[in-house]
Amino acid sequence: MAGPDELVFNARDLHAFMLSVWPDAADRFSPERLERLEPSFCRLRHPVKEEDLRPGGTVSGPTLMHLADTASYSIILAHLGDAALAVTTSLSIEFLRRPVGPTVVVDCDLVKLGRSLAVCRVTMASAEAGTEPNMTRPEAIANVTYSLSLI
């Protein structure tokens, strides 16, 4: 287990690990989507698809919750590597504005990495493809807690 200032996995290592243990979900963790991965921080970029939208073109709550959980899982595994079992124990989310895409950018800060719990704070905002989002006016914020168990 690495400390909060060092990573066990880089983005390519994380993707390779996910391909080996969870191939059906590995595209969620691809280096193309995991735009930044550094100690205690990651950024995911999610291109919004038709199935992510509610009627009227709003990105759905379940999509945003999924993104918050994916970003949290990514940063936790990047710190712990493949010797960890990490499971979500709590996810609370505040929907602040109507997210419309076409891309949702997800910033995840690792707030605490302990022996038995990890806590992340996630901020989500829409952006045009390839542009920087306004993270000072997010559409949603979430707090995610994981229970950790070293195998």
C-alpha positions, 0 to 999 in steps of 0.5 A, spaced: 500 500 500 502 506 497 502 512 502 497 518 500 503 521 496 505 516 491 501 511 487 502 504 485 498 504 479 499 509 473 493 510 468 495 504 464 497 499 470 490 501 472 487 499 466 491 493 465 489 491 472 481 492 470 482 488 464 484 482 468 479 482 474 473 486 471 474 486 463 466 488 462 467 494 466 475 495 463 473 501 458 470 505 464 478 505 467 481 506 460 487 511 460 483 515 454 477 517 460 482 517 466 485 524 463 489 525 470 492 520 475 496 523 480 497 522 488 490 524 491 487 526 485 484 523 478 480 526 473 475 522 469 472 525 462 466 521 460 463 523 453 455 523 454 451 518 450 444 517 449 443 512 455 446 517 460 440 522 458 433 523 461 428 526 457 429 533 455 437 532 455 439 532 462 444 527 464 441 522 469 442 522 477 444 514 476 450 516 471 453 521 475 453 517 481 456 511 477 461 516 475 463 519 482 464 511 484 468 510 478 473 516 480 473 514 487 475 507 485 480 509 480 484 513 485 483 508 491 486 502 487 491 507 484 494 508 491 493 500 493 494 496 487 492 489 486 492 487 493 486 490 495 479 489 496 475 496 496 467 496 496 463 502 497 460 503 503 457 510 502 455 515 497 452 521 498 451 526 492 448 533 491 445 535 484 446 543 484 445 544 476 442 541 470 448 537 467 447 537 459 454 534 457 456 533 451 462 531 456 462 530 464 468 532 467 469 528 474 475 531 479 476 526 485 480 528 491 482 523 496 481 526 502 483 520 507 486 513 506 486 509 512 487 502 513 480 500 513 477 506 510 478 511 504 474 517 503 473 521 496 470 528 495 468 528 487 466 534 483 462 534 476 461 539 471 459 539 464 464 541 458 464 541 451 469 536 448 476 537 449 475 544 453 476 545 460 470 545 465 468 550 470 469 546 476 467 552 480 460 551 478 459 544 478 453 540 477 454 535 482 458 534 488 459 527 492 462 524 498 464 517 497 467 512 502 470 505 501 471 500 506 478 497 505 481 490 506 488 488 504 487 481 501 
